[in-house]
Amino acid sequence: MIWFKEFTPTMLNDRPKNHIGALLGIEFTEIGEDYIVATMPVDERTHQPAGILHGGASVVLAETLGSIASYMCIDPAKYIAVGLEVNANHLRPVSSGLVKGICKPLHIGGKTQIWEIKMYNDKGKMNCVSRLTVAILPKPL
């Protein structure tokens, strides 16, 4: 297991709700030995004007997954994880249902982490692939 301690989806979903992930309906559904999974609804909150999933919403899902995964790998009493760079390739449109993001590490170092997030529509077809680079910094006093 790569996590600093044991986590459950309920623990992750019980975080305070005053953030963009909660506003968009992101829910964590699974935690594995080296991956986490979350879903996001494709609805009026996440649509662009043409009625399909907004690319920015996909990036919010990616950054939420990667940031939480980074947090899960560090001692939060000593460190914080902050995003450095995020990119996304949007592969196919999604107009309704849920998208599922699966986040796995590409690199877990002492000062940086890199996470790959693949997103799938309800039919299991990949609609987006993203990569998030995170800096690990000493916790401010």
BELQUI-V12352 format. One record per residue. RES is the residue in one letter. SS is DSSP state (~ for helix, > for strand, _ for the rest). PHI is phi in whole degrees, -180 to 180 (999 if undefined). BURIAL is I if it has 16 or more other ideal C-beta (glycine too) atoms within 10 Angstrom, else O. Layout:
# BELQUI-V12352
RES,SS,PHI,BURIAL
RES,SS,PHI,BURIAL
This chain:
# BELQUI-V12352
M,_,999,O
I,_,-92,O
W,_,-80,I
F,_,-63,O
K,_,-148,O
E,_,-77,O
F,_,-128,I
T,_,-126,O
P,~,-56,O
T,~,-61,O
M,~,-60,O
L,~,-70,I
N,~,-75,O
D,_,-87,O
R,_,-62,O
P,_,-53,O
K,_,-97,O
N,_,-94,O
H,_,-146,O
I,~,-63,O
G,~,-59,I
A,~,-68,O
L,~,-61,O
L,_,-90,I
G,_,81,O
I,_,-71,I
E,>,-131,O
F,>,-80,I
T,>,-122,O
E,>,-157,O
I,>,-131,I
G,_,-108,O
E,_,-61,O
D,_,-143,O
Y,>,-154,I
I,>,-133,I
V,>,-130,I
A,>,-143,I
T,>,-118,I
M,>,-142,I
P,>,-71,I
V,>,-104,I
D,_,-151,O
E,_,-60,O
R,_,-73,O
T,_,-115,I
H,>,-79,I
Q,_,-95,O
P,_,-56,O
A,_,-79,O
G,_,86,O
I,_,-120,I
L,>,-56,I
H,_,-72,I
G,~,-59,O
G,~,-65,O
A,~,-66,I
S,~,-62,I
V,~,-67,I
V,~,-62,I
L,~,-61,I
A,~,-62,I
E,~,-68,I
T,~,-63,I
L,~,-61,I
G,~,-66,I
S,~,-66,I
I,~,-66,I
A,~,-60,I
S,~,-61,I
Y,~,-57,I
M,~,-68,I
C,~,-96,I
I,_,-116,I
D,_,-84,O
P,_,-67,O
A,_,-75,O
K,_,-114,O
Y,>,-134,I
I,>,-126,O
A,>,-117,I
V,>,-129,O
G,>,-68,O
L,>,-107,O
E,>,-157,O
V,>,-138,I
N,>,-138,O
A,>,-152,I
N,>,-113,O
H,>,-93,I
L,_,-97,O
R,_,-157,O
P,_,-75,O
V,_,-133,I
S,_,-111,O
S,_,-160,O
G,>,90,O
L,>,-122,I
V,>,-108,I
K,>,-114,I
G,>,-106,I
I,>,-118,I
C,>,-112,I
K,>,-133,I
P,>,-78,I
L,>,-103,O
H,>,-156,O
I,>,-125,I
G,_,-110,O
G,_,-72,O
K,_,-117,O
T,>,-139,O
Q,>,-135,I
I,>,-128,I
W,>,-122,I
E,>,-105,I
I,>,-122,I
K,>,-107,I
M,>,-116,I
Y,>,-130,I
N,_,-82,I
D,_,-61,O
K,_,-91,O
G,_,82,O
K,_,-92,O
M,>,-68,O
N,>,-110,I
C,>,-159,I
V,>,-130,I
S,>,-136,I
R,>,-135,I
L,>,-123,I
T,>,-105,I
V,>,-125,I
A,>,-95,O
I,>,-105,I
L,>,-120,O
P,>,-61,O
K,_,-68,O
P,_,-62,O
L,_,-78,O
